[in-house]
Amino acid sequence: MTKSTRTGRPPVHLISTEADNLTNLALGVAETMPQVSELLLREIARATIHGPAHIPSDIVTMHSTVQFRDEASGAERTVRLVYPAEADISAGRISILTPVGAGLLGLREGHSIKWPDREGRERRLTILKVIQPDRGL
């Protein structure tokens, strides 16, 4: 079910403007949040870049609502992936500058990724459903 590349991770797809914004964001927090910055920059570097009108609808993008499962615990969560200023975990909005947020970005429904949590333990996250925001296209 999960497609892998030679890195053992599924393909990543990003919207061109989001890739630029996220690169700047990751570089800006490199000293204060080195782990997340490095993880995010690696994912951006290996991503296939799409114009906003051409990103597949089942890809996790910024402001997508995503349902995923943590395979270690079996717990399912539904969150909206947002920029740091919009984050509010109690409202289900997680920052792209969290390990989980960076790991979900660019994945497709049905794909899984082994990804480190805040403590550095690898966990398998599986994307169950993606709901795109209204982009006004």
Backbone torsions as a table, in degrees:
resi	resn	phi	psi	omega
1	MET	NA	-37.2	-179.1
2	THR	-93.4	122.7	174.0
3	LYS	-81.5	142.0	179.6
4	SER	-125.4	155.9	172.7
5	THR	-104.9	-173.9	179.6
6	ARG	-66.8	-14.2	175.9
7	THR	-82.6	-7.0	-177.3
8	GLY	82.5	4.5	179.5
9	ARG	-112.6	148.9	179.0
10	PRO	-68.7	161.6	178.8
11	PRO	-61.1	151.6	178.1
12	VAL	-118.3	138.4	178.4
13	HIS	-126.5	133.7	-179.7
14	LEU	-133.1	154.0	171.6
15	ILE	-80.8	137.2	-173.8
16	SER	-53.0	-47.8	-177.9
17	THR	-67.4	-35.9	177.5
18	GLU	-67.5	-38.8	178.5
19	ALA	-59.9	-43.3	178.4
20	ASP	-64.3	-48.0	-179.4
21	ASN	-61.9	-42.1	-178.2
22	LEU	-71.7	-32.8	175.0
23	THR	-61.8	-47.7	179.0
24	ASN	-61.7	-41.9	179.6
25	LEU	-63.0	-47.7	-179.6
26	ALA	-62.2	-41.9	178.1
27	LEU	-65.0	-34.8	-179.2
28	GLY	-69.4	-22.3	-180.0
29	VAL	-110.2	12.9	-175.9
30	ALA	-57.3	-36.1	-178.9
31	GLU	-81.7	-35.3	-176.2
32	THR	-89.6	-26.6	-179.1
33	MET	-135.4	63.5	-172.7
34	PRO	-60.0	-38.3	-177.3
35	GLN	-63.6	-51.6	-177.9
36	VAL	-67.4	-40.0	178.5
37	SER	-57.5	-48.5	-179.3
38	GLU	-64.1	-44.4	179.4
39	LEU	-60.8	-45.9	-178.7
40	LEU	-65.2	-44.1	179.2
41	LEU	-62.8	-37.1	177.4
42	ARG	-63.8	-43.0	-179.5
43	GLU	-66.9	-40.5	177.9
44	ILE	-62.1	-42.0	-177.5
45	ALA	-63.4	-31.2	-177.9
46	ARG	-97.8	4.0	-175.5
47	ALA	-78.0	150.5	165.9
48	THR	-86.9	128.1	-174.6
49	ILE	-98.9	135.4	-178.6
50	HIS	-126.3	151.9	168.3
51	GLY	-69.4	156.6	-176.8
52	PRO	-55.3	-35.1	-178.2
53	ALA	-79.8	-7.9	-173.2
54	HIS	-115.6	5.2	178.6
55	ILE	-75.6	130.9	177.6
56	PRO	-58.8	144.6	-174.3
57	SER	-71.2	-14.3	-179.3
58	ASP	-98.9	20.9	179.0
59	ILE	-103.2	137.6	176.6
60	VAL	-74.1	117.8	176.8
61	THR	-121.3	175.2	175.1
62	MET	-60.9	137.1	-178.8
63	HIS	73.5	5.0	171.9
64	SER	-70.4	150.9	167.3
65	THR	-97.6	129.3	-175.1
66	VAL	-130.9	132.3	172.7
67	GLN	-101.6	127.6	-180.0
68	PHE	-139.8	162.3	178.9
69	ARG	-120.6	135.0	170.5
70	ASP	-87.0	108.8	-173.2
71	GLU	-65.9	-24.1	179.9
72	ALA	-68.8	-41.3	-176.9
73	SER	-102.6	-18.5	-175.1
74	GLY	81.5	-2.6	-178.2
75	ALA	-69.9	136.0	175.3
76	GLU	-108.5	139.9	178.6
77	ARG	-133.4	150.8	172.4
78	THR	-122.4	123.4	-177.0
79	VAL	-138.3	163.2	172.2
80	ARG	-110.5	129.6	-178.1
81	LEU	-86.6	120.5	-173.0
82	VAL	-134.5	170.0	172.8
83	TYR	-74.7	157.7	-173.3
84	PRO	-52.5	-41.4	-177.4
85	ALA	-65.5	-20.6	-178.9
86	GLU	-95.7	-6.2	-173.4
87	ALA	-67.4	138.4	175.4
88	ASP	-160.1	96.3	-174.0
89	ILE	-59.9	-33.8	-179.3
90	SER	-68.5	-22.4	176.7
91	ALA	-97.3	5.2	178.0
92	GLY	79.3	19.9	178.5
93	ARG	-108.7	113.2	-179.3
94	ILE	-106.9	143.4	-178.2
95	SER	-73.8	145.0	172.5
96	ILE	-63.3	-20.2	-179.2
97	LEU	-92.2	29.4	168.9
98	THR	-112.6	155.0	177.8
99	PRO	-55.8	-43.0	179.8
100	VAL	-64.8	-44.8	179.6
101	GLY	-58.3	-46.6	179.6
102	ALA	-64.7	-33.7	-179.3
103	GLY	-72.7	-31.4	-178.6
104	LEU	-77.1	-32.1	-173.7
105	LEU	-53.8	129.2	172.3
106	GLY	83.5	-2.6	-179.9
107	LEU	-84.1	161.0	-177.4
108	ARG	-108.2	150.7	174.7
109	GLU	-49.3	135.2	179.0
110	GLY	91.0	-15.4	180.0
111	HIS	-86.9	152.4	177.4
112	SER	-124.2	154.2	176.2
113	ILE	-142.0	139.4	171.5
114	LYS	-85.7	124.9	-170.6
115	TRP	-144.1	140.4	-179.7
116	PRO	-74.2	143.2	173.3
117	ASP	-90.8	-172.2	-177.8
118	ARG	-60.3	-27.4	179.9
119	GLU	-89.7	-0.4	178.6
120	GLY	89.1	0.1	177.1
121	ARG	-78.1	137.0	178.2
122	GLU	-79.2	134.2	177.6
123	ARG	-130.2	147.2	176.0
124	ARG	-94.0	123.3	176.6
125	LEU	-109.1	132.8	179.5
126	THR	-119.5	127.8	179.1
127	ILE	-80.3	121.7	-179.5
128	LEU	-98.1	-39.6	-177.1
129	LYS	-155.9	143.5	177.0
130	VAL	-127.3	130.4	174.6
131	ILE	-119.1	120.2	-177.4
132	GLN	-79.9	147.2	173.1
133	PRO	-73.3	161.9	174.3
134	ASP	-75.4	111.8	-178.1
135	ARG	-91.6	-1.8	179.1
136	GLY	67.4	28.6	-179.4
137	LEU	-86.5	NA	NA
